[in-house]
């Protein structure tokens, strides 16, 4: 199974640096490398600044340098009993599934897939960063990155590769803020949604299956 969530990134460079350059964290068995595997579509290189430069060039050529939403960030988390971060084959497969998901969302955007496991539970997961601009200069349609659409695409990818799927948790959110929520965040005040999301993220980090996630 794989759980996905999605947020929009106002600054694509910030999301790329977080995924690629962030400090490795302890998981249940000690520190692991920050980046276990990397792949991309329609961009080259693995350096965060080089990748952001390519994102920025496309925005400039498309006349969208001032676009507020520069990227979309999908986190694809796998079950601990299906993927072992100590197994190189599992790492490669997890990354390949992330790249397949990125291309299924849209083959015509710049995409980066970073596989990690430096969380409390040592669960393999992908950070998938998608440019908000397609190669032809148009903005990536909102429907392509809607939470229900991405979940459906992810389920299809997993099923086509022989994995079981399950119902995702709750009704979910697409990651888009209401004006009131954004106003609170601009004043560095946490909203009720922020607090709930933090609690859910913490539960995901320490859960190895959907059953244990429900309990936590």
PLY file of the C-alpha trace (Angstrom):
ply
format ascii 1.0
element vertex 216
property float x
property float y
property float z
element edge 215
property int vertex1
property int vertex2
end_header
0.00 0.00 0.00
1.07 3.62 -0.36
-0.34 6.74 1.29
-0.03 10.04 -0.57
-0.49 13.64 0.46
0.10 16.80 -1.53
0.87 20.46 -0.87
1.67 23.41 -3.10
5.08 25.04 -2.90
5.29 28.79 -3.28
9.06 28.54 -3.79
10.23 25.48 -5.71
13.85 26.06 -4.69
12.91 25.77 -1.03
11.18 22.41 -1.58
14.11 21.07 -3.64
16.62 22.10 -0.99
14.49 20.49 1.72
14.32 17.18 -0.13
17.93 17.06 -1.31
19.99 19.10 1.12
18.21 18.74 4.45
20.08 17.27 7.39
19.61 13.52 7.84
17.46 12.60 10.84
17.46 9.65 13.22
15.04 6.87 12.49
14.22 3.93 14.75
17.59 2.30 13.98
19.88 5.31 13.82
20.82 7.87 11.22
20.43 6.93 7.55
21.46 8.89 4.49
19.16 11.75 3.61
18.89 10.74 -0.05
18.67 6.99 -0.74
17.68 7.26 -4.41
17.02 9.99 -6.96
15.35 10.21 -10.36
13.84 12.94 -12.51
11.82 13.71 -15.60
12.49 16.58 -18.03
15.39 17.92 -15.94
18.99 16.81 -15.46
21.46 16.72 -12.56
20.92 16.10 -8.86
22.09 19.42 -7.40
19.21 21.42 -5.89
20.46 24.75 -7.27
20.94 23.31 -10.77
17.45 21.83 -10.70
15.90 25.05 -9.41
17.69 26.91 -12.20
15.95 24.73 -14.76
12.58 25.27 -13.07
13.25 29.04 -13.09
14.29 29.13 -16.76
11.02 27.48 -17.79
9.01 29.95 -15.69
10.88 32.85 -17.31
10.44 31.53 -20.85
6.75 31.00 -20.16
6.25 34.51 -18.82
5.40 33.16 -15.38
8.40 34.28 -13.31
6.04 35.97 -10.84
3.80 32.90 -10.45
2.97 32.44 -6.76
2.72 28.64 -6.83
5.97 27.40 -8.38
5.69 23.69 -7.56
3.54 20.90 -6.17
4.96 18.55 -3.55
3.64 14.98 -3.33
4.76 12.71 -0.49
4.28 9.01 -1.25
4.80 6.78 1.82
5.07 2.99 1.64
4.21 0.28 4.16
7.11 -0.92 6.26
6.21 -4.57 5.68
6.44 -4.09 1.89
9.66 -2.06 1.59
12.84 -2.28 3.66
15.16 0.73 3.52
18.12 -1.62 4.10
17.32 -3.45 0.86
18.77 -1.76 -2.23
16.23 -3.45 -4.49
13.37 -2.09 -2.37
14.86 1.40 -2.48
15.17 1.23 -6.27
11.61 -0.06 -6.63
10.20 2.65 -4.35
11.95 5.33 -6.35
10.75 3.82 -9.65
7.16 3.87 -8.35
7.59 7.53 -7.44
8.83 8.39 -10.91
5.97 6.41 -12.46
3.52 8.37 -10.31
5.11 11.68 -11.32
4.81 10.82 -15.02
1.24 9.58 -14.55
0.25 12.88 -12.93
1.73 14.67 -15.94
4.49 13.52 -18.30
4.96 17.10 -19.51
6.28 18.75 -16.35
9.70 18.94 -14.76
9.71 16.42 -11.92
12.16 15.29 -9.24
11.77 12.15 -7.09
13.79 11.79 -3.89
13.54 8.57 -1.85
14.18 8.85 1.89
13.75 6.85 5.10
15.14 9.21 7.75
11.97 9.34 9.84
11.12 7.87 13.23
9.70 4.62 11.86
12.25 4.15 9.09
9.51 4.05 6.45
10.56 4.46 2.82
8.88 7.45 1.22
9.24 9.63 -1.86
9.30 13.39 -2.10
7.97 14.16 -5.58
8.45 17.78 -6.64
6.52 18.84 -9.74
6.92 22.18 -11.49
3.67 24.11 -11.74
4.53 24.91 -15.39
4.29 22.40 -18.21
6.93 22.22 -20.92
4.68 24.09 -23.38
4.46 27.05 -20.98
0.96 26.43 -19.71
0.22 26.05 -16.01
-0.28 22.50 -14.79
-4.07 22.06 -14.48
-5.33 22.14 -10.92
-7.22 18.90 -11.50
-3.95 17.06 -12.15
-2.77 17.77 -8.61
-6.10 17.53 -6.81
-5.88 15.25 -3.79
-8.53 12.79 -5.01
-7.02 12.62 -8.49
-3.49 12.02 -7.18
-4.75 9.31 -4.83
-6.54 7.60 -7.71
-3.49 7.79 -9.96
-1.30 6.45 -7.15
-3.68 3.54 -6.57
-3.59 2.72 -10.28
0.22 2.80 -10.32
0.43 0.53 -7.27
-2.13 -1.94 -8.62
-0.41 -2.13 -12.00
2.77 -3.13 -10.16
1.07 -5.87 -8.15
0.55 -4.05 -4.84
-2.57 -3.92 -2.70
-4.29 -0.60 -2.09
-6.47 0.69 0.71
-8.85 3.56 1.31
-6.93 6.74 2.07
-7.54 8.41 5.39
-10.45 10.80 5.76
-11.65 13.21 3.12
-8.23 14.79 2.80
-7.15 18.23 1.70
-5.55 19.38 -1.49
-3.10 21.62 0.36
-4.79 24.87 -0.73
-5.46 27.39 2.04
-8.53 29.51 2.63
-7.90 33.30 2.87
-8.47 33.11 6.63
-5.92 30.30 7.02
-3.37 32.11 4.89
-3.88 35.27 6.95
-3.08 33.36 10.15
0.00 31.76 8.59
1.23 35.15 7.39
1.17 36.18 11.07
2.99 32.93 12.01
-0.06 31.61 13.87
-0.89 27.91 13.59
-4.39 27.10 12.40
-6.46 24.17 13.66
-5.70 22.49 10.33
-1.94 22.92 10.90
-2.19 21.27 14.31
-4.24 18.35 12.95
-1.82 17.86 10.06
1.15 17.86 12.45
-0.53 15.20 14.60
-1.33 13.12 11.52
2.25 13.44 10.23
3.55 12.30 13.62
1.21 9.30 13.58
2.35 8.37 10.06
6.02 8.55 11.11
5.56 5.96 13.87
3.15 3.63 12.03
4.15 0.61 9.98
0.71 -0.34 8.62
-2.73 1.13 8.04
-4.00 -0.70 11.15
-1.34 0.81 13.41
-1.89 4.23 11.80
-5.59 4.03 12.61
-4.73 3.12 16.22
-2.14 5.87 16.57
0 1
1 2
2 3
3 4
4 5
5 6
6 7
7 8
8 9
9 10
10 11
11 12
12 13
13 14
14 15
15 16
16 17
17 18
18 19
19 20
20 21
21 22
22 23
23 24
24 25
25 26
26 27
27 28
28 29
29 30
30 31
31 32
32 33
33 34
34 35
35 36
36 37
37 38
38 39
39 40
40 41
41 42
42 43
43 44
44 45
45 46
46 47
47 48
48 49
49 50
50 51
51 52
52 53
53 54
54 55
55 56
56 57
57 58
58 59
59 60
60 61
61 62
62 63
63 64
64 65
65 66
66 67
67 68
68 69
69 70
70 71
71 72
72 73
73 74
74 75
75 76
76 77
77 78
78 79
79 80
80 81
81 82
82 83
83 84
84 85
85 86
86 87
87 88
88 89
89 90
90 91
91 92
92 93
93 94
94 95
95 96
96 97
97 98
98 99
99 100
100 101
101 102
102 103
103 104
104 105
105 106
106 107
107 108
108 109
109 110
110 111
111 112
112 113
113 114
114 115
115 116
116 117
117 118
118 119
119 120
120 121
121 122
122 123
123 124
124 125
125 126
126 127
127 128
128 129
129 130
130 131
131 132
132 133
133 134
134 135
135 136
136 137
137 138
138 139
139 140
140 141
141 142
142 143
143 144
144 145
145 146
146 147
147 148
148 149
149 150
150 151
151 152
152 153
153 154
154 155
155 156
156 157
157 158
158 159
159 160
160 161
161 162
162 163
163 164
164 165
165 166
166 167
167 168
168 169
169 170
170 171
171 172
172 173
173 174
174 175
175 176
176 177
177 178
178 179
179 180
180 181
181 182
182 183
183 184
184 185
185 186
186 187
187 188
188 189
189 190
190 191
191 192
192 193
193 194
194 195
195 196
196 197
197 198
198 199
199 200
200 201
201 202
202 203
203 204
204 205
205 206
206 207
207 208
208 209
209 210
210 211
211 212
212 213
213 214
214 215
